[in-house]
């Protein structure tokens, strides 16, 4: 890991992401479709930049770039097969709202955007496994599976919103707010394949489940936990935004339950860690 000054960059980018979330909500609430694209780009760019810079600080430039290239290549390949032939995801088409397309099918921003939530999901899965089995050997299959499910759960909110914004169109409506269930199979398989490669890339760092040892990581608000907090805030933000701002209470419920399967235990564990490390006041206050 790089020295503390280098941590200010991902810290600033995480703050920018958190600030972009209410901005996006207000833009949609104001009914300004011409601003939706810009606010979407701000949210995606800030979370992507946070994930990438954090990965660089945590894993080094070479490994972080390798992780980014792997996610880009796998996501682009499977997105192209999906949008061209309906493989895994189902039959869908990207509109022109997301900018230039690669291979004539997939907007360039799509395989880049995969990385922005892949890393928080990966970190959250590693943290949960490490908390469950703090003295056990790494469980790569478990981490890959949990991370892929955590990543897929995010799309319970993302896909209905992006379809409503006109960014892509499903050729045949499915049971989940017009989205076929095959889409979530595609998300899981794509994420799992990426995470398998990521595990190989980061394997030399492994010291416990997920390469992250929570017993030596310091404060629950410290640098080590920022990607996990990014997942937690995304979970809570998507749930609240769907319920209040976007007129989707049922989507909000699905997201709250789906992402909450991972964000909930992570938040509870981090909260307990904060309570345990909080200094106690002397005298009679310590007896309360």
Buried (B, 14 or more C-beta within 10 A) or exposed (E): EEEEEBBEBBBBBBEBBBEBBBBBBEBBBEEEEEBBBEBBBBBBBBBBBBBBBBBBBBBBEEBBBBBBEBBBEBBBBBBBBBBBEBBBBBBBEBEEBBEEBBEEBBBBBBBBBBBBBBBBBBBBBBBBBBBEBEEEEBBBEBBBBBBBBBBBBBBBBBBBBBBBBBBBEBEEEBEBBBBBEBBBBBBBBBBBBBBBBBBEBBEEEBEBBBBBBBEEBEEBEEBBBBBBBBBBBBBBBBBBBBBEBBEBEEBBBBBBEBBBBBBBBBBEBBEEBEEEEEEEEEEEEEEE
